[in-house]
Amino acid sequence: MKLLENKTAVIYGGGGSIGGAMGRAFAAEGARVFLAGRTPEKLDAVAAAIRSEGGLAETAIVDALDESAVNGWVDSVATQTGSIDISVNVISQDALFVPMLDMPVAAFGQAMEKVARSFLLTTQAAARHMVKQGSGVILQFGGSDPTNSTPNLGTVQAGCDLVEGMRRQWACELGPSSVRVVSMRTGGIPEGLPDVPEMAPFKQQMIDATLLKRAATLEDVGRVAVFLVSDHARTITSTQVNISCGALVD
């Protein structure tokens, strides 16, 4: 039996590189995958790839910042399948790599609001169903680095820290209902960057920063994600799983 047989997974940002990798991996292990995003062409491409391998995938245009849209979509998926077993939010952040001393207050506030609102809405929508059924996994992507010594990360590191703070609180509140909340932490996925010559130095920096001298791949992301949302990881909650190949040392 496949690890995610008869499971229902919803993925926000399902048309992106990370969301797509998770969607393909989930489907390969038997999950019925529902991909949400704002760009139909990207969503359709991921869904087509899943179906070509015999998997089950459906797409929907959903704004993860729209409360009624998120709740309506998740409720419709639950009605269709009978459960919400896995919820993943990997929508992009507003990346402002600006020194905090020079950070525009309005822009910073808007970026943090996007993170907070999106992760609150999508988790609430899934958690309502998971609490009733007494099971489920909320998986987040980003991670926090308490030893960070890199300047000018602006909204990106602050946004990841915000996600981790919410993850800890959600885990406390959902744990009694047997709902797990976990996040994945990387030092960067070179494959996720645009495949253009000017990005080559940044990709190499990601590799050079690791202890293993190789960075995590999109396939690695999918494989670890499958494990984390499966029953094999039923003892894991309220933590971030480090797949940085040693770039970020705990």
C-alpha positions as CSV (number, residue, x, y, z in Angstrom):
1,M,0.0,0.0,0.0
2,K,1.3,3.5,-0.9
3,L,2.1,5.9,1.9
4,L,-0.7,8.4,1.2
5,E,-3.3,6.0,-0.2
6,N,-6.8,7.5,0.1
7,K,-5.5,10.8,1.5
8,T,-6.6,14.2,0.3
9,A,-4.0,16.9,-0.1
10,V,-4.5,20.6,-0.8
11,I,-1.6,22.7,-1.9
12,Y,-1.5,26.5,-2.1
13,G,1.1,27.6,-4.6
14,G,0.7,24.3,-6.3
15,G,1.9,25.6,-9.7
16,G,5.3,26.6,-8.3
17,S,8.5,24.6,-8.2
18,I,8.2,23.6,-4.5
19,G,4.4,23.1,-4.6
20,G,4.7,21.2,-7.8
21,A,7.4,18.9,-6.4
22,M,5.2,18.1,-3.4
23,G,2.1,17.6,-5.5
24,R,3.9,15.1,-7.8
25,A,5.4,13.2,-4.8
26,F,2.1,13.1,-2.9
27,A,0.2,11.8,-6.0
28,A,2.9,9.2,-6.6
29,E,2.2,7.8,-3.1
30,G,-1.5,7.6,-3.7
31,A,-2.9,11.0,-2.5
32,R,-5.6,12.8,-4.4
33,V,-4.0,16.2,-4.9
34,F,-5.8,19.6,-5.2
35,L,-3.6,22.4,-6.5
36,A,-4.5,26.0,-5.8
37,G,-2.9,29.1,-7.2
38,R,-3.5,32.2,-9.3
39,T,-1.8,31.1,-12.6
40,P,-3.8,28.5,-14.5
41,E,-1.1,27.6,-16.9
42,K,1.3,26.6,-14.2
43,L,-1.3,24.7,-12.2
44,D,-2.4,22.8,-15.4
45,A,1.2,21.9,-16.2
46,V,1.7,20.3,-12.8
47,A,-1.7,18.5,-12.9
48,A,-0.9,17.2,-16.4
49,A,2.4,15.8,-15.2
50,I,0.7,14.1,-12.3
51,R,-2.0,12.6,-14.5
52,S,0.6,11.4,-17.0
53,E,2.0,9.2,-14.2
54,G,-1.4,7.8,-13.3
55,G,-2.0,10.2,-10.4
56,L,-5.1,12.2,-9.4
57,A,-4.9,16.0,-9.5
58,E,-7.4,18.8,-9.8
59,T,-6.8,22.6,-10.0
60,A,-8.5,25.7,-8.8
61,I,-7.8,29.4,-9.0
62,V,-7.8,30.5,-5.4
63,D,-6.4,33.7,-3.8
64,A,-4.8,32.5,-0.5
65,L,-5.5,36.0,0.9
66,D,-9.2,35.8,0.3
67,E,-11.0,34.4,3.3
68,S,-14.2,33.4,1.5
69,A,-12.4,32.0,-1.5
70,V,-10.1,29.8,0.7
71,N,-12.9,28.5,3.0
72,G,-15.2,27.9,0.0
73,W,-12.6,25.9,-1.9
74,V,-11.5,23.8,1.1
75,D,-15.2,23.1,2.0
76,S,-15.9,22.0,-1.5
77,V,-12.9,19.7,-1.6
78,A,-13.9,18.2,1.7
79,T,-17.5,17.6,0.4
80,Q,-16.1,16.0,-2.7
81,T,-13.6,13.7,-1.0
82,G,-14.9,13.3,2.6
83,S,-11.8,14.6,4.3
84,I,-8.9,17.1,4.3
85,D,-5.8,15.1,5.4
86,I,-2.9,17.3,4.3
87,S,-2.7,21.1,3.8
88,V,0.4,22.8,2.4
89,N,1.0,26.5,1.9
90,V,4.0,27.4,-0.3
91,I,2.8,30.7,-1.8
92,S,5.6,33.2,-2.5
93,Q,6.5,35.9,-0.1
94,D,7.1,39.6,-1.0
95,A,10.9,39.5,-0.9
96,L,12.5,42.8,0.1
97,F,16.2,42.5,0.6
98,V,16.7,45.8,2.3
99,P,18.6,46.8,5.5
100,M,16.1,47.1,8.3
101,L,17.3,50.6,9.0
102,D,16.2,51.6,5.5
103,M,13.1,49.4,5.2
104,P,10.0,51.2,4.2
105,V,7.5,50.8,7.0
106,A,4.5,50.4,4.8
107,A,6.2,47.8,2.5
108,F,7.4,45.8,5.5
109,G,3.9,45.8,7.1
110,Q,2.3,44.7,3.8
111,A,4.8,41.8,3.4
112,M,4.2,40.6,7.0
113,E,0.5,40.9,6.6
114,K,0.5,38.8,3.5
115,V,2.4,36.0,5.4
116,A,0.3,36.2,8.5
117,R,-3.0,36.4,6.7
118,S,-2.3,33.6,4.2
119,F,-1.0,31.1,6.8
120,L,-3.8,31.9,9.2
121,L,-6.5,31.6,6.6
122,T,-5.3,28.4,5.0
123,T,-4.6,26.7,8.3
124,Q,-7.9,27.7,9.7
125,A,-9.7,26.3,6.7
126,A,-8.0,22.9,6.9
127,A,-8.0,22.7,10.7
128,R,-11.8,23.1,11.0
129,H,-12.1,19.8,9.1
130,M,-9.1,18.1,10.6
131,V,-10.3,18.7,14.2
132,K,-13.7,17.2,13.4
133,Q,-12.1,14.1,11.8
134,G,-9.4,13.8,14.5
135,S,-6.5,13.7,12.1
136,G,-4.5,15.7,9.6
137,V,-1.2,17.4,8.9
138,I,-0.4,21.0,8.3
139,L,2.9,21.3,6.4
140,Q,4.7,24.6,6.0
141,F,7.8,25.6,4.1
142,G,10.5,28.1,5.1
143,G,12.0,27.6,8.5
144,S,13.7,29.9,11.1
145,D,17.4,30.2,11.7
146,P,18.1,31.3,15.3
147,T,21.8,31.6,14.5
148,N,21.3,33.8,11.5
149,S,24.2,36.3,11.1
150,T,23.4,37.4,7.5
151,P,22.4,41.0,7.1
152,N,19.9,42.5,4.7
153,L,17.5,39.6,4.5
154,G,14.7,42.1,5.0
155,T,11.3,40.6,4.9
156,V,12.3,37.1,4.0
157,Q,13.9,35.9,7.2
158,A,11.3,37.9,9.3
159,G,8.6,36.2,7.3
160,C,10.0,32.8,7.9
161,D,10.3,33.5,11.6
162,L,6.6,34.6,11.6
163,V,5.6,31.3,10.0
164,E,7.5,29.4,12.6
165,G,5.9,31.3,15.5
166,M,2.5,30.5,14.0
167,R,3.5,26.9,13.6
168,R,4.4,26.5,17.2
169,Q,1.1,28.0,18.4
170,W,-1.0,26.0,15.9
171,A,0.7,22.8,17.0
172,C,-0.2,23.5,20.7
173,E,-3.8,24.1,19.9
174,L,-4.3,21.3,17.3
175,G,-2.3,18.6,19.0
176,P,-5.1,17.4,21.3
177,S,-7.2,16.7,18.1
178,S,-4.3,14.6,16.7
179,V,-3.5,17.2,14.1
180,R,0.2,17.6,13.4
181,V,1.9,20.9,12.4
182,V,5.4,20.7,10.8
183,S,7.7,22.9,8.7
184,M,10.6,22.2,6.4
185,R,13.7,24.3,6.5
186,T,16.2,24.6,3.6
187,G,19.3,26.5,2.8
188,G,17.9,27.1,-0.6
189,I,16.9,24.9,-3.6
190,P,19.0,25.8,-6.6
191,E,16.5,24.2,-9.0
192,G,13.9,26.6,-7.7
193,L,15.8,29.6,-9.1
194,P,15.4,30.8,-12.7
195,D,17.6,28.8,-15.1
196,V,19.5,31.8,-16.4
197,P,23.3,32.5,-16.5
198,E,23.2,35.4,-14.0
199,M,21.7,33.1,-11.3
200,A,24.6,30.6,-11.6
201,P,26.7,32.3,-8.9
202,F,23.9,32.3,-6.4
203,K,23.2,28.6,-7.0
204,Q,26.8,27.8,-6.5
205,Q,26.8,29.8,-3.2
206,M,24.0,27.6,-2.0
207,I,26.0,24.5,-2.7
208,D,29.2,25.9,-1.3
209,A,27.4,26.7,2.0
210,T,26.5,23.1,2.7
211,L,28.5,20.5,4.6
212,L,27.6,17.8,2.0
213,K,28.7,20.1,-0.9
214,R,25.4,19.4,-2.6
215,A,22.1,21.2,-2.1
216,A,18.7,19.7,-1.7
217,T,16.8,19.0,-5.0
218,L,13.1,19.4,-5.7
219,E,12.9,15.6,-5.6
220,D,14.4,15.6,-2.1
221,V,11.7,18.1,-1.1
222,G,9.0,15.9,-2.4
223,R,10.4,12.7,-0.8
224,V,10.8,14.4,2.7
225,A,7.4,16.0,2.4
226,V,5.8,12.6,1.7
227,F,7.4,11.2,4.8
228,L,6.4,14.1,7.0
229,V,2.7,14.0,6.1
230,S,2.5,10.2,6.2
231,D,1.7,8.0,9.2
232,H,5.4,7.0,9.3
233,A,6.0,10.5,10.9
234,R,3.1,10.3,13.3
235,T,5.3,11.2,16.3
236,I,6.6,14.4,14.6
237,T,4.9,17.7,15.3
238,S,5.7,21.3,16.4
239,T,9.1,21.2,14.8
240,Q,11.0,22.2,11.7
241,V,12.8,19.5,9.7
242,N,16.2,20.6,8.4
243,I,16.9,19.5,4.8
244,S,19.6,22.1,4.2
245,C,22.4,19.5,3.7
246,G,24.3,21.2,6.6
247,A,24.0,24.7,5.3
248,L,22.0,25.6,8.4
249,V,23.4,23.8,11.5
250,D,21.0,23.2,14.4
